[in-house]
Amino acid sequence: MILETIITTRDAAGGDHIAPMGIREQDGCVVLSPFRPSATLEHILRERFAIVNLTDDVRVFAGCLTGRYDWPTLPAMHLPCGRLACALSHAELRLERVEDNDVRPRLWCREIERFNHAPFRGFNRAQSAVIEAAILVSRLHMLPREKIDAEIAYLAIGIGKTAGPRELEAWGWLTTRIEEFRDGRRESAA
Ligand SMILES: Cc1cc2nc3c(=O)[nH]c(=O)nc-3n(C[C@H](O)[C@H](O)[C@H](O)COP(=O)(O)O)c2cc1C
């Protein structure tokens, strides 16, 4: 099973770097699989640690895909890195082993400690829709226009029926990004 999370790492200047990333739990480890090139990959290889943040504020996912990286962090307990202030829980990880690959290395990490900050409040279709739309936005260059249109039309149903203000804001950022991408294409084709 893959869980969609926000990974925080420490950049070369000592600042917090935030990126959405899927994780798997396998053989007692947390496995991250960043595609090359990736700042997250670079940071974890250098610092040998990462933080997994679980959040239901889907604006962080949509924000990172649309150039909004300035999400508040708080100091972690064991690592010189921030964890997301809006995390329901976070886990501090040490890099244990690298399974190298030219396209997508696997980073096997061991949990130092996990912290719970707020309860899970239940499933919400609009939150899932925002995550799906964020993945579509991360693949705009690869996917045909018709597929994006069809998927956005379907996801919009869950947004219309179940979104709260945070989900609506995130949805707006993502749909605007799709329009901007298409406008850019039209300009470059002209
Ligand atoms: C829900 C979600 C899951 C993602 N999972 C991954 C992943 O597992 N590996 C990856 O390389 N990128 C993943 N991405 C895309 C990265 O977040 C995106 O490429 C980002 O720029 C990471 O690059 P960076 O490490 O250079 O900041 C995901 C995006 C979303 C929205």
Ligand as a Chemical Component Dictionary entry (heavy atoms), coordinates in Angstrom:
data_LIG
# 
_chem_comp.id                   LIG 
_chem_comp.type                 NON-POLYMER 
_chem_comp.pdbx_formal_charge   0 
_chem_comp.three_letter_code    LIG 
# 
loop_
_chem_comp_atom.comp_id 
_chem_comp_atom.atom_id 
_chem_comp_atom.alt_atom_id 
_chem_comp_atom.type_symbol 
_chem_comp_atom.charge 
_chem_comp_atom.model_Cartn_x 
_chem_comp_atom.model_Cartn_y 
_chem_comp_atom.model_Cartn_z 
_chem_comp_atom.pdbx_ordinal 
LIG C1  C1  C 0 0.248  12.921 -3.975 1  
LIG C2  C2  C 0 1.601  13.052 -4.605 2  
LIG C3  C3  C 0 2.530  12.017 -4.472 3  
LIG C4  C4  C 0 3.797  12.114 -5.036 4  
LIG N1  N1  N 0 4.693  11.086 -4.873 5  
LIG C5  C5  C 0 5.922  11.190 -5.402 6  
LIG C6  C6  C 0 6.875  10.140 -5.228 7  
LIG O1  O1  O 0 6.607  9.108  -4.602 8  
LIG N2  N2  N 0 8.111  10.314 -5.792 9  
LIG C7  C7  C 0 8.429  11.459 -6.477 10 
LIG O2  O2  O 0 9.555  11.573 -6.960 11 
LIG N3  N3  N 0 7.544  12.439 -6.673 12 
LIG C8  C8  C 0 6.303  12.339 -6.157 13 
LIG N4  N4  N 0 5.401  13.360 -6.339 14 
LIG C9  C9  C 0 5.813  14.556 -7.097 15 
LIG C10 C10 C 0 6.706  15.428 -6.220 16 
LIG O3  O3  O 0 6.035  15.932 -5.094 17 
LIG C11 C11 C 0 7.224  16.592 -7.029 18 
LIG O4  O4  O 0 7.895  16.111 -8.149 19 
LIG C12 C12 C 0 8.153  17.455 -6.232 20 
LIG O5  O5  O 0 8.595  18.472 -7.037 21 
LIG C13 C13 C 0 9.322  16.707 -5.596 22 
LIG O6  O6  O 0 10.503 17.194 -6.048 23 
LIG P1  P1  P 0 11.633 17.774 -5.069 24 
LIG O7  O7  O 0 12.064 16.637 -4.185 25 
LIG O8  O8  O 0 12.672 18.175 -6.052 26 
LIG O9  O9  O 0 11.045 18.904 -4.306 27 
LIG C14 C14 C 0 4.137  13.273 -5.780 28 
LIG C15 C15 C 0 3.193  14.304 -5.934 29 
LIG C16 C16 C 0 1.944  14.191 -5.358 30 
LIG C17 C17 C 0 0.957  15.306 -5.516 31 
# 
loop_
_chem_comp_bond.comp_id 
_chem_comp_bond.atom_id_1 
_chem_comp_bond.atom_id_2 
_chem_comp_bond.value_order 
_chem_comp_bond.pdbx_ordinal 
LIG C1  C2  SING 1  
LIG C2  C3  SING 2  
LIG C2  C16 DOUB 3  
LIG C3  C4  DOUB 4  
LIG C4  N1  SING 5  
LIG C4  C14 SING 6  
LIG N1  C5  DOUB 7  
LIG C5  C6  SING 8  
LIG C5  C8  SING 9  
LIG C6  O1  DOUB 10 
LIG C6  N2  SING 11 
LIG N2  C7  SING 12 
LIG C7  O2  DOUB 13 
LIG C7  N3  SING 14 
LIG N3  C8  DOUB 15 
LIG C8  N4  SING 16 
LIG N4  C9  SING 17 
LIG N4  C14 SING 18 
LIG C9  C10 SING 19 
LIG C10 O3  SING 20 
LIG C10 C11 SING 21 
LIG C11 O4  SING 22 
LIG C11 C12 SING 23 
LIG C12 O5  SING 24 
LIG C12 C13 SING 25 
LIG C13 O6  SING 26 
LIG O6  P1  SING 27 
LIG P1  O7  DOUB 28 
LIG P1  O8  SING 29 
LIG P1  O9  SING 30 
LIG C14 C15 DOUB 31 
LIG C15 C16 SING 32 
LIG C16 C17 SING 33 
# 
